[in-house]
Structures are given as structure tokens and as C-alpha cells.
């Protein structure tokens, strides 16, 4: 599958005059982001090697018939409760876009079944999950969002 990279949503972001430094924006985002927990449906997904990971699905609304499916990859030790994950899920809900968060192995609060951990160079689980999504939703466009470690995995997968 050939990945096509193009902007989906343009931004007119301008930082507040008192918060121009990118590191401070990152720190303050945790405290200033919305606190409303987004509803998702958890699915324990079995991988080909017998291990499991959790997928959290935000169900599409009727308005989402032609919307792309957003696949979200969290950062190191992130999960469904991370403020930035809740923020992107809230944005997806506002756009009426369905979304799924893929937890990396062991990041959903349950230990791995196998003595194997995730790492920033491992794209096999992402490939398996993306293949499964394309099987479940044939013809639906996919949009991927990665944070930190998840962004590294996503870039490696696209490469």
C-alpha cells in the first residue's frame, strides 16, 4: 500500500503572547486541555504471535459515512487516559470522524502474554492493525496521527 502524504486540515494556530516557547506550550497543554473524557469502546485485539493489544474505538456518527478513519498512536507509556489522546479524540468527535487508538503492547494496563515489548522501531503491530482496519472498513480513507514514539513508529512504517 503506497502512502500518500497531504495535509488534511490546515491550521491558523498562533500561540498566546505569554506562551510563545514551544516547550512551555507542551507543558501547559497538559493543564489547559479539556478534561471531558471521550467515550470509546475497548477491543482486545489478538496479534499473529498470540500476544494482545487494546484498540479503543470511537464509534462513527451518521455524519461520518464518508469521513476518514483516524488511527492514533500514542507516545512512550501513553494510553487512552493521556491528555493528548483525549484531546485528539475530542477533535475527531467534533469533526464527526471515527477514530481508533492503538495501544502498544503492555500500555493498556495489562502485561504482555509474551516476553516482548514495543519499541520505536517496531512497525509489525501497526502493520497488522492497519491491515485489519482496511479489512473491516474497505475503501475508507485512513488518516494516522502519531505522538512522540508513536510518530516515530508511524514514520518508520511509512518509510
ZISULJO-V698195 format. One record per helix or strand of 3 or more residues. SS is the DSSP state (H for helix, E for strand). FROM is the first residue (numbers start at 1). TO is the last residue. If there is no record, write none. Layout:
BEGIN
ss->SS from->FROM to->TO
ss->SS from->FROM to->TO
END
This chain:
BEGIN
ss->H from->22 to->32
ss->E from->41 to->46
ss->E from->52 to->58
ss->H from->62 to->64
ss->E from->69 to->73
ss->H from->83 to->95
ss->E from->99 to->102
ss->H from->124 to->136
ss->E from->142 to->146
ss->H from->149 to->158
END
